[in-house]
Amino acid sequence: MSRSSVATAPALSRRQFAGRFGMAGVGALLARGAASKTRAAEPPPAPTGADERFWLSVRGQFLMPVDLGVMNAANLCPSPVPVVEALIAATRDMDRDPSFPNRVKMGEGKEATRRLLAEFLRVSPEEIILARNTSEASNLVSSGLDLKPGDEVVLFSDNHPSNLEAWRVKARRFGYTVKVVDQVSPHPGDEHYLDAFVRQMTDRTKVLAFTHLTSTVGDLFPAKELCRRARERGVLTLVDGAQTLGLLDVDLSDMQPDFYAASGHKWPCGPKEVGVLYVNKNAQARIWPGIVSAYPGAVGLSKTFESFGQRDEPAIIAFGEALRFQTRLGRRAIEARARELAQALMSGLRKIDGVKLWTHPDPARSVAVVSFLPGRLDVARLSAALYEKDRIAGAPRSGPDRGGLRFSPHFYNLHSEVDRTLEAIQRYMKSGV
Ligand SMILES: Cc1ncc(COP(=O)(O)O)c(C=O)c1O
């Protein structure tokens, strides 16, 4: 089947999808009602070489209409229906009976999500902290380590503010020194950055904090090797995984960072405001809790580090459903699908006169965050025209550093959306917006 015939084929309804793949219908979860049993419709595993029709069926599991192409996973992802249903079911349960006896299951659900996250990241539940998002998780690290004058922290210039400005603010308060490795564009390859980071580390360096995949232009970093080189020097590592959890098949037992921070509402397609901080067992004695209140977690570090007060447990429970959804579909298949769409986008963009691609197309240097400068076109106007006239949404990026437009396709996007985006950009580049 050609891409264009797929593009015009009607999406399978969720009921058809459920029927075809033997899943419970939408609403079954609500009927069950119990938050601790939040199992709803699941996608089938992606078959090897899954075709566009399969991915169109997966798209049928999302509420986004099939004519709306939102390629903005680096910012915020939609949740598939089973996750939305899990969130609604648990919220209804909580609000129907907010008593302590009824809410026992909420605590159990929270611990179930912790176990699922541990399995997903291939670490132990004793090392998982359920945070609100990457920003909070990274700040728990920069606020929780005992750093003093004379100590050094090595950062990357293209870290998100939560992993750059946050360290600078705390450096002013506690008197330690921040050293920054500058980004080079286009991505010069792993060896360049390995050398650059190693050159900045001295015997005073206590922490190396970098981004696994940058949100600006999608530069991919050799996280395992950077963590290894830091570990050899007795330096703690914080890896910002906001752009890799739920996109890459992240294996922390292999990467071996001391800390890994990520958000559930990005690539994992979880509910909003649930994230994770992984704290390696070896680093747990080095970090102080930044928030001390009631309702801690039940195991390992969470008993002392995760007493964050009242939580939105239904959202945490629904995060578990998002992890199940991705696991069932297949994490390798998800990564391959996102990469395939990004590669199609990059190869099309490179053919359009006047477009400057900021993202390196080498799969060792990028994944599925694609940024480009659309010649002299006004980016805000282009972005508005794409959304209003072409039903395509990306992220306009202003500012002096490699501004332009960013598209970050994920497994729920379609080739027809990539084709439509390329056709529209070509049109606007020729005739203006
Ligand atoms: C690399 C990176 N780190 C951290 C964050 C912050 O994520 P959140 O807003 O979910 O805390 C983002 C958000 O885009 C990001 O891209």
The ligand as an ORCA input file, in Angstrom:
! r2SCAN-3c Opt
* xyz 0 1
  C      16.012     18.307     27.856
  C      14.906     18.776     28.754
  N      15.082     18.765     30.079
  C      14.117     19.151     30.918
  C      12.907     19.574     30.455
  C      11.848     19.976     31.428
  O      10.779     19.078     31.357
  P       9.509     19.312     32.271
  O       8.920     20.615     31.823
  O       8.647     18.149     31.971
  O       9.993     19.385     33.649
  C      12.668     19.616     29.092
  C      11.390     20.102     28.556
  O      11.204     20.287     27.394
  C      13.703     19.202     28.216
  O      13.514     19.192     26.898
*
